[in-house]
């Protein structure tokens, strides 16, 4: 295995790497705040390959099971490319062997086979399958508060590990889970004087966790011992890496859900200038007409659109309001909206609800964006809307009624969650097979129909 990623020197697993003794003697080991399992209700542990979870987080997994905390392990690949030059085993044979080893290792850590999810994504190519991995993790996490996702570190230096870390971060952002990232190959190529010790929070292993981890690591025999005496069948995990894995302290980089990056929507807009087909699909045109028809008044004052994308709905709304602030958290979408709308709409790059435009509004429109927020973020959005809408203001919601893969909420859940938390009552609703529109407003918001 030769690895070369941006900002990381190329390294080979067969080299000795940084000695374990150097890490054990590093003066920065005590800088970060120790971790605790207090408040943790569940662990979802991600491994890019079978053995990652044992090498990087085996002690934590064993400790969690000792504390009665449920653990689910998601293995992204079967690790079939660990020995690409093997003269004795095909990738298919290696995948079967490593799958068996992974199950045996998890039993050593207290995790039964029914808590192992094997995704069988291509080994060595996870970066091309991040979206599928993120979707699978969201399905496993479901609702995040109390859940910790334990995943390879995004700065580990191995492309598959970093892709797994990015997918885990996106899943945490979407589900409100907390992210704990573990290094594996970082300990091999990095040095103690360059390690970010203030971020690497320690988890001290008790004797049982240390023994369980050691047994789990040894269960991955195809990695810790040669497959044969022939060239190409050498061990991947050498003596120095085993010594590093025996450190009585594991370390994790902790990131709250709201600070986890998720650029999926920006990537969609970078790949396609009109990603939803808003300028050409009849569904989109019809949906815009439904939203406009649902507005309580012929004309509103200052309006806010959340999640404007490239500005198709904003262009239509602008004809019905005195002024419009349209926001999106995708830089690519904001560039497209500004090009289309010019000075007619105040288009802003804001990551709502943590960022928010100033002032009050007579109208807010949230169209097909609520399910791209986590449940907690949606709740914060509702609180923001409650605080900024005028007493006679209105909120118009519009969402797709079909399943939304890769996110925690669907359209109906968004609408019900908003209705349960928003001060403004539900005044009108329209629903068909594809779309639902809801209007929340104070009593008396609609003008007299006879005027």
MARRO-730795 format. One line per 5 residues: number of its first residue (from 1); their letters; for each residue x, y, z of C-alpha. Coordinates in nm, 4 decimals, decimal comma, padded with zeros to 6 digits, always signed. Example, Ala and Ser with C-alpha at 12.3 -4.5 7.8 and 13.67 -1.06 7.14 Angstrom:
1 = as = +01,2300:-00,4500:+00,7800; +01,3670:-00,1060:+00,7140;
This chain:
1 = xxxxx = +00,0000:+00,0000:+00,0000; +00,1436:+00,3332:-00,1107; -00,0493:+00,6412:-00,0046; -00,0177:+00,9975:-00,1258; -00,2861:+01,2525:-00,0400;
6 = xxxxx = -00,2880:+01,6292:-00,0419; -00,0712:+01,7688:+00,2364; +00,0499:+01,4240:+00,3458; +00,3854:+01,2795:+00,2421; +00,3699:+00,9557:+00,0445;
11 = xxxxx = +00,4193:+00,6567:+00,2714; +00,4302:+00,2793:+00,2409; +00,2972:+00,0382:+00,4988; +00,6155:-00,1689:+00,4856; +00,8318:+00,1127:+00,6198;
16 = xxxxx = +00,8898:+00,1243:+00,9930; +00,7195:+00,4595:+01,0411; +00,7361:+00,6664:+01,3581; +00,8278:+00,4401:+01,6502; +00,5679:+00,3762:+01,9180;
21 = xxxxx = +00,8219:+00,4857:+02,1786; +00,8302:+00,8341:+02,0235; +00,4563:+00,8714:+02,0614; +00,4603:+00,7391:+02,4178; +00,7265:+00,9944:+02,5134;
26 = xxxxx = +00,5622:+01,2902:+02,3373; +00,5272:+01,5896:+02,5729; +00,1914:+01,6903:+02,4213; +00,0066:+01,3730:+02,5207; -00,1629:+01,5387:+02,8169;
31 = xxxxx = -00,2857:+01,8586:+02,6520; -00,6375:+01,7602:+02,5454; -00,9381:+01,7050:+02,7700; -01,0064:+01,3349:+02,8357; -01,3151:+01,1797:+02,6800;
36 = xxxxx = -01,6117:+01,0413:+02,8716; -01,8983:+00,8102:+02,7798; -02,1361:+01,0080:+03,0009; -02,4491:+01,0855:+02,7999; -02,3525:+00,8547:+02,5154;
41 = xxxxx = -02,6476:+00,6290:+02,4355; -02,5142:+00,4516:+02,1284; -02,2030:+00,4146:+01,9134; -02,2058:+00,3765:+01,5357; -01,8495:+00,2782:+01,4461;
46 = xxxxx = -01,7336:+00,3162:+01,0859; -01,4393:+00,1249:+00,9401; -01,3127:+00,1886:+00,5904; -01,1697:-00,1648:+00,5911; -01,1952:-00,4613:+00,8283;
51 = xxxxx = -00,9366:-00,4000:+01,1038; -00,9645:-00,0179:+01,1128; -01,2132:-00,0337:+01,3984; -00,9845:-00,2681:+01,5949; -00,6616:-00,0755:+01,5355;
56 = xxxxx = -00,8068:+00,2711:+01,5904; -01,1043:+00,2297:+01,8221; -01,1000:-00,1246:+01,9590; -01,0510:-00,0111:+02,3175; -01,3392:+00,2350:+02,2986;
61 = xxxxx = -01,5696:-00,0288:+02,1492; -01,4791:-00,2766:+02,4216; -01,5334:-00,0125:+02,6901; -01,8728:+00,0821:+02,5448; -01,9950:-00,2770:+02,5409;
66 = xxxxx = -01,8699:-00,3181:+02,8979; -02,0871:-00,0185:+02,9924; -02,3913:-00,1667:+02,8184; -02,3848:+00,0924:+02,5394; -02,5147:-00,0524:+02,2097;
71 = xxxxx = -02,2570:-00,0577:+01,9313; -02,3184:-00,0927:+01,5581; -02,0164:-00,1387:+01,3327; -02,0418:-00,0343:+00,9686; -01,7648:-00,1698:+00,7464;
76 = xxxxx = -01,7514:+00,0214:+00,4196; -01,5386:-00,2237:+00,2190; -01,4276:-00,5846:+00,2516; -01,0624:-00,4822:+00,2195; -01,0162:-00,6982:-00,0886;
81 = xxxxx = -00,7243:-00,4907:-00,2180; -00,5009:-00,5188:+00,0868; -00,2609:-00,7445:-00,1099; -00,2903:-00,6333:-00,4749; +00,0188:-00,8333:-00,5800;
86 = xxxxx = -00,0676:-01,1514:-00,3899; +00,0276:-01,4639:-00,5892; -00,1877:-01,6863:-00,3706; -00,5199:-01,5113:-00,3058; -00,7644:-01,3354:-00,5364;
91 = xxxxx = -00,9434:-01,0197:-00,4182; -01,2633:-01,2234:-00,3868; -01,0901:-01,4768:-00,1614; -00,9367:-01,1981:+00,0457; -01,2782:-01,0383:+00,0881;
96 = xxxxx = -01,4187:-01,3627:+00,2307; -01,1226:-01,4069:+00,4635; -01,1321:-01,0502:+00,5886; -01,5074:-01,0681:+00,6425; -01,4613:-01,3722:+00,8663;
101 = xxxxx = -01,1749:-01,2026:+01,0492; -01,3842:-00,8912:+01,1039; -01,6657:-01,0881:+01,2640; -01,4207:-01,2702:+01,4894; -01,2551:-00,9439:+01,5929;
106 = xxxxx = -01,5869:-00,7824:+01,6832; -01,6784:-01,0785:+01,9018; -01,3576:-01,0119:+02,0956; -01,4810:-00,6541:+02,1476; -01,8279:-00,7644:+02,2594;
111 = xxxxx = -02,0111:-00,6878:+01,9342; -02,2230:-00,9651:+01,7850; -02,2576:-01,0379:+01,4143; -02,6109:-00,8926:+01,4042; -02,4578:-00,5534:+01,4891;
116 = xxxxx = -02,2203:-00,5609:+01,1914; -02,3228:-00,3910:+00,8654; -02,1080:-00,4723:+00,5603; -02,1578:-00,2300:+00,2717; -01,9116:-00,3978:+00,0299;
121 = xxxxx = -01,8114:-00,0744:-00,1403; -01,4960:-00,0905:-00,3550; -01,1735:-00,1031:-00,1561; -00,9430:+00,1803:-00,2583; -01,2213:+00,3814:-00,4221;
126 = xxxxx = -01,4335:+00,5132:-00,1347; -01,3953:+00,8736:-00,2490; -01,6110:+00,7870:-00,5506; -01,8778:+00,6384:-00,3241; -01,9000:+00,8957:-00,0447;
131 = xxxxx = -02,2644:+00,9740:-00,1179; -02,3657:+00,6087:-00,0881; -02,1631:+00,5735:+00,2315; -02,3191:+00,8882:+00,3783; -02,6685:+00,7623:+00,2972;
136 = xxxxx = -02,5956:+00,4273:+00,4619; -02,4648:+00,5998:+00,7752; -02,7680:+00,8276:+00,7968; -02,9886:+00,5187:+00,7829; -02,7912:+00,3575:+01,0651;
141 = xxxxx = -02,7842:+00,6669:+01,2864; -03,1469:+00,7728:+01,2160; -03,1786:+01,0202:+01,5038; -02,8572:+01,1593:+01,6400; -02,8837:+01,3083:+01,9904;
146 = xxxxx = -02,7084:+01,0668:+02,2233; -02,5372:+00,8882:+01,9328; -02,1651:+00,9102:+01,8668; -02,0346:+00,8220:+01,5219; -01,6792:+00,6883:+01,5509;
151 = xxxxx = -01,4952:+00,7060:+01,2188; -01,1498:+00,7288:+01,0607; -00,9976:+01,0742:+01,0830; -01,0354:+01,3039:+00,7830; -00,6640:+01,3872:+00,8150;
156 = xxxxx = -00,5397:+01,0288:+00,8448; -00,3462:+01,0330:+00,5177; -00,5141:+00,7261:+00,3618; -00,7642:+00,8178:+00,0851; -01,0235:+00,5618:+00,1940;
161 = xxxxx = -00,9951:+00,6669:+00,5585; -01,0347:+01,0333:+00,4728; -01,3355:+00,9616:+00,2480; -01,4933:+00,7605:+00,5288; -01,4326:+01,0488:+00,7682;
166 = xxxxx = -01,5957:+01,2961:+00,5312; -01,8991:+01,0711:+00,4903; -01,9253:+01,0344:+00,8671; -01,9059:+01,4118:+00,9143; -02,1855:+01,4664:+00,6629;
171 = xxxxx = -02,3995:+01,2001:+00,8317; -02,3468:+01,3639:+01,1709; -02,4425:+01,7039:+01,0312; -02,7664:+01,5548:+00,8961; -02,8633:+01,3553:+01,2056;
176 = xxxxx = -02,7330:+01,5604:+01,5036; -02,4879:+01,2863:+01,6047; -02,1469:+01,3778:+01,7479; -01,8371:+01,2762:+01,5523; -01,5350:+01,1095:+01,7138;
181 = xxxxx = -01,2553:+01,0489:+01,4606; -00,9713:+00,8059:+01,5198; -00,6298:+00,8132:+01,3494; -00,4751:+00,4927:+01,2171; -00,2071:+00,5666:+00,9584;
186 = xxxxx = -00,1399:+00,9128:+01,1002; +00,0604:+00,7446:+01,3764; +00,2715:+00,5827:+01,1023; +00,3693:+00,8813:+00,8869; +00,3386:+01,1809:+01,1217;
191 = xxxxx = +00,5669:+01,2874:+01,4056; +00,4903:+01,3934:+01,7633; +00,6114:+01,7487:+01,7090; +00,3542:+01,8040:+01,4296; +00,0582:+01,6325:+01,5978;
196 = xxxxx = -00,2374:+01,8565:+01,6958; -00,2336:+01,7399:+02,0564; -00,4925:+01,9941:+02,1670; -00,7444:+01,8234:+01,9358; -00,6491:+01,4602:+02,0049;
201 = xxxxx = -00,8602:+01,3826:+02,3091; -00,7529:+01,0765:+02,5075; -00,9543:+00,7696:+02,5967; -00,7633:+00,5636:+02,8557; -00,8098:+00,1867:+02,8239;
206 = xxxxx = -00,8589:-00,0285:+03,1302; -00,7008:-00,3734:+03,1391; -01,0017:-00,5518:+02,9925; -01,0299:-00,3065:+02,7047; -00,6580:-00,3399:+02,6332;
211 = xxxxx = -00,6774:-00,7183:+02,6237; -00,9935:-00,7185:+02,4129; -00,8350:-00,4796:+02,1647; -00,5180:-00,6888:+02,1434; -00,7219:-01,0034:+02,0731;
216 = xxxxx = -00,9315:-00,8196:+01,8136; -00,6239:-00,6916:+01,6308; -00,4712:-01,0400:+01,6241; -00,7981:-01,1766:+01,4800; -00,7165:-00,9905:+01,1577;
221 = xxxxx = -00,4561:-01,2523:+01,0735; -00,4414:-01,1733:+00,7017; -00,3177:-00,8247:+00,7926; -00,0872:-00,8865:+01,0895; +00,0878:-01,1959:+00,9480;
226 = xxxxx = +00,2108:-01,2886:+00,6000; -00,0282:-01,4761:+00,3753; +00,2668:-01,6865:+00,2591; +00,6428:-01,6644:+00,2162; +00,6049:-01,5350:-00,1391;
231 = xxxxx = +00,6584:-01,1741:-00,2468; +00,3282:-00,9848:-00,2431; +00,1952:-01,1737:+00,0574; +00,3750:-00,9728:+00,3255; +00,1938:-00,8512:+00,6375;
236 = xxxxx = +00,0279:-00,5115:+00,6016; +00,0296:-00,4319:+00,9735; +00,3885:-00,4626:+01,0847; +00,5452:-00,4875:+01,4316; +00,5787:-00,1120:+01,4816;
241 = xxxxx = +00,2165:-00,0504:+01,3893; +00,1107:-00,3260:+01,6294; +00,3176:-00,1564:+01,8993; +00,1445:+00,1750:+01,8284; -00,1956:+00,0047:+01,8484;
246 = xxxxx = -00,0993:-00,1290:+02,1920; -00,0816:+00,2248:+02,3340; -00,2957:+00,2237:+02,6522; -00,4563:+00,5483:+02,5344; -00,6627:+00,5926:+02,2186;
251 = xxxxx = -00,7156:+00,9405:+02,0804; -01,0074:+01,0992:+01,9018; -01,0867:+01,4304:+01,7336; -01,4333:+01,5364:+01,8519; -01,6648:+01,7521:+01,6401;
256 = xxxxx = -02,0221:+01,8520:+01,7342; -02,2843:+01,7894:+01,4676; -02,3371:+02,1556:+01,3863; -01,9641:+02,1992:+01,3127; -01,9395:+01,8971:+01,0827;
261 = xxxxx = -01,9033:+01,9897:+00,7146; -02,1444:+01,8639:+00,4501; -02,0875:+02,0054:+00,1026; -02,3175:+01,7651:-00,0848; -02,5570:+02,0370:-00,1995;
266 = xxxxx = -02,2732:+02,2619:-00,3092; -02,1249:+01,9732:-00,5090; -02,4630:+01,9220:-00,6772; -02,4644:+02,2858:-00,7865; -02,1018:+02,2671:-00,9029;
271 = xxxxx = -02,1776:+01,9674:-01,1231; -02,4958:+02,1080:-01,2742; -02,5935:+02,4761:-01,3113; -02,9629:+02,3858:-01,2790; -02,9465:+02,0752:-01,0571;
276 = xxxxx = -03,3203:+02,0406:-00,9913; -03,4316:+02,1242:-01,3439; -03,6191:+02,4260:-01,2107; -03,6124:+02,6037:-01,5469; -03,7355:+02,3106:-01,7551;
281 = xxxxx = -03,9436:+02,0646:-01,5520; -04,3211:+02,0976:-01,5394; -04,3194:+01,9811:-01,1769; -04,1007:+02,2769:-01,0827; -04,3091:+02,5274:-01,2776;
286 = xxxxx = -04,6299:+02,3923:-01,1300; -04,4828:+02,3955:-00,7796; -04,3848:+02,7611:-00,8141; -04,7385:+02,8454:-00,9226; -04,8796:+02,6611:-00,6209;
291 = xxxxx = -04,6517:+02,8541:-00,3847; -04,7492:+03,1848:-00,5414; -05,1181:+03,0929:-00,5253; -05,0821:+03,0087:-00,1553; -04,9507:+03,3545:-00,0573;
296 = xxxxx = -05,2147:+03,5158:+00,1667; -05,1922:+03,8601:+00,0059; -05,1579:+03,9925:-00,3432; -04,8478:+04,1753:-00,2238; -04,6237:+04,1318:+00,0784;
301 = xxxxx = -04,3624:+04,3616:+00,2269; -04,0164:+04,2320:+00,3131; -03,9800:+03,8591:+00,2379; -03,7254:+03,5854:+00,3117; -03,6602:+03,2722:+00,1081;
306 = xxxxx = -03,4643:+02,9940:+00,2774; -03,2629:+02,7792:+00,0376; -03,2961:+02,9751:-00,2849; -03,0740:+02,7494:-00,5002; -03,0145:+02,9285:-00,8328;
311 = xxxxx = -03,3068:+03,1663:-00,7892; -03,6012:+03,0357:-00,9926; -03,8563:+03,0712:-00,7138; -03,6959:+03,3955:-00,5971; -03,7506:+03,5462:-00,9416;
316 = xxxxx = -04,1210:+03,4658:-00,9185; -04,1546:+03,5799:-00,5569; -03,9900:+03,9115:-00,6340; -04,2979:+04,0121:-00,8360; -04,5188:+03,9719:-00,5271;
321 = xxxxx = -04,3087:+04,1437:-00,2570; -04,1557:+04,4846:-00,1928; -03,8123:+04,3361:-00,1198; -03,6697:+03,9866:-00,0980; -03,3742:+03,8379:+00,0884;
326 = xxxxx = -03,2829:+03,4965:-00,0584; -03,0276:+03,2806:+00,1245; -02,8445:+02,9553:+00,0558; -02,5436:+02,7841:+00,2120; -02,4024:+02,6642:-00,1218;
331 = xxxxx = -02,1490:+02,9111:-00,2660; -02,2133:+02,7703:-00,6132; -02,5890:+02,8185:-00,5754; -02,5449:+03,1742:-00,4512; -02,3230:+03,2585:-00,7484;
336 = xxxxx = -02,5878:+03,1216:-00,9836; -02,8691:+03,3098:-00,8093; -02,6779:+03,6389:-00,8175; -02,6078:+03,5983:-01,1879; -02,9747:+03,5356:-01,2574;
341 = xxxxx = -03,1338:+03,7891:-01,0229; -02,8853:+04,0753:-01,0356; -02,9707:+04,3628:-00,8042; -03,3409:+04,2773:-00,7872; -03,2959:+04,0332:-00,4974;
346 = xxxxx = -03,0619:+04,0492:-00,1985; -02,8931:+03,7076:-00,2340; -02,6795:+03,6054:+00,0631; -02,4491:+03,3161:+00,1457; -02,5754:+03,2097:+00,4892;
351 = xxxxx = -02,5705:+02,8752:+00,6670; -02,9086:+02,8932:+00,8363; -03,0112:+02,8644:+01,1108; -02,6707:+02,9304:+01,2708; -02,6389:+03,2355:+01,0456;
356 = xxxxx = -02,9380:+03,4609:+00,9933; -03,0261:+03,7871:+00,8135; -03,1032:+04,0903:+01,0253; -03,4429:+04,2535:+01,0605; -03,8025:+04,1366:+01,0475;
361 = xxxxx = -04,0069:+03,9891:+00,7641; -04,3697:+03,9864:+00,6502; -04,3287:+03,6596:+00,4619; -04,0955:+03,3589:+00,4758; -04,0842:+03,0780:+00,2214;
366 = xxxxx = -03,9178:+02,7420:+00,2884; -03,9447:+02,5373:-00,0290; -03,7900:+02,1911:-00,0599; -03,5096:+02,2621:+00,1828; -03,6417:+02,1555:+00,5247;
371 = xxxxx = -03,5328:+01,7946:+00,4824; -03,1782:+01,9087:+00,4099; -03,1577:+02,0181:+00,7748; -03,1080:+01,7917:+01,0717; -03,4007:+01,7654:+01,3148;
376 = xxxxx = -03,2287:+01,9956:+01,5661; -03,1364:+02,2453:+01,2942; -03,4964:+02,2480:+01,1735; -03,6096:+02,3223:+01,5285; -03,3647:+02,6131:+01,5459;
381 = xxxxx = -03,4933:+02,7356:+01,2109; -03,8482:+02,7402:+01,3472; -03,7314:+02,9413:+01,6482; -03,5587:+03,1893:+01,4160; -03,8748:+03,2258:+01,2065;
386 = xxxxx = -04,0884:+03,2774:+01,5158; -03,8565:+03,5576:+01,6233; -03,8314:+03,7387:+01,2900; -04,1829:+03,7197:+01,1412; -04,4140:+04,0160:+01,1943;
391 = xxxxx = -04,7323:+03,9494:+01,3963; -04,9284:+03,9489:+01,0705; -04,6572:+03,7641:+00,8805; -04,6892:+03,4292:+00,7076; -04,4745:+03,1205:+00,6536;
396 = xxxxx = -04,5222:+02,9138:+00,3371; -04,3796:+02,5616:+00,3343; -04,3520:+02,3492:+00,0199; -04,1959:+02,0032:+00,0078; -04,1708:+01,6911:-00,2058;
401 = xxxxx = -04,3880:+01,4086:-00,0720; -04,1705:+01,1170:-00,1827; -03,8828:+00,9589:+00,0129; -03,5673:+01,1666:+00,0506; -03,2659:+00,9350:+00,0663;
406 = xxxxx = -02,9594:+01,0363:+00,2611; -03,1234:+01,2747:+00,5073; -03,3001:+01,2184:+00,8370; -03,6345:+01,3818:+00,7528; -03,8843:+01,3691:+00,4691;
411 = xxxxx = -04,1323:+01,6363:+00,3646; -04,4215:+01,5236:+00,5823; -04,1944:+01,5016:+00,8878; -04,0676:+01,8524:+00,8175; -04,4213:+01,9892:+00,8025;
416 = xxxxx = -04,5363:+01,8114:+01,1163; -04,2278:+01,9176:+01,3096; -04,2773:+02,2811:+01,2091; -04,6475:+02,2693:+01,2988; -04,5653:+02,1337:+01,6447;
421 = xxxxx = -04,3192:+02,4137:+01,7217; -04,4236:+02,7271:+01,5323; -04,6323:+02,9855:+01,7119; -04,8252:+03,0765:+01,3968; -05,1175:+02,8384:+01,3395;
426 = xxxxx = -05,1688:+02,6337:+01,0255; -05,4236:+02,8146:+00,8090; -05,4150:+02,6376:+00,4727; -05,2822:+02,3233:+00,3101; -05,2682:+02,1718:-00,0341;
431 = xxxxx = -05,1389:+01,8227:-00,1111; -05,1261:+01,5955:-00,4144; -04,9222:+01,2898:-00,5044; -04,5958:+01,4827:-00,5385; -04,6019:+01,8009:-00,3333;
436 = xxxxx = -04,7562:+01,9535:-00,0217; -04,7914:+02,3263:+00,0468; -04,8737:+02,4608:+00,3916; -04,9393:+02,8165:+00,5072; -04,8903:+02,9243:+00,8694;
441 = xxxxx = -05,0260:+03,2672:+00,9577; -05,2065:+03,4583:+01,2306; -05,5840:+03,4683:+01,2271; -05,7003:+03,7539:+01,0090; -05,3912:+03,7508:+00,7883;
446 = xxxxx = -05,5958:+03,7018:+00,4733; -05,7616:+04,0206:+00,3437; -06,1367:+04,0526:+00,3149; -06,2358:+03,8508:+00,0028; -06,5046:+04,1047:-00,0836;
451 = x = -06,2626:+04,3947:-00,1106;
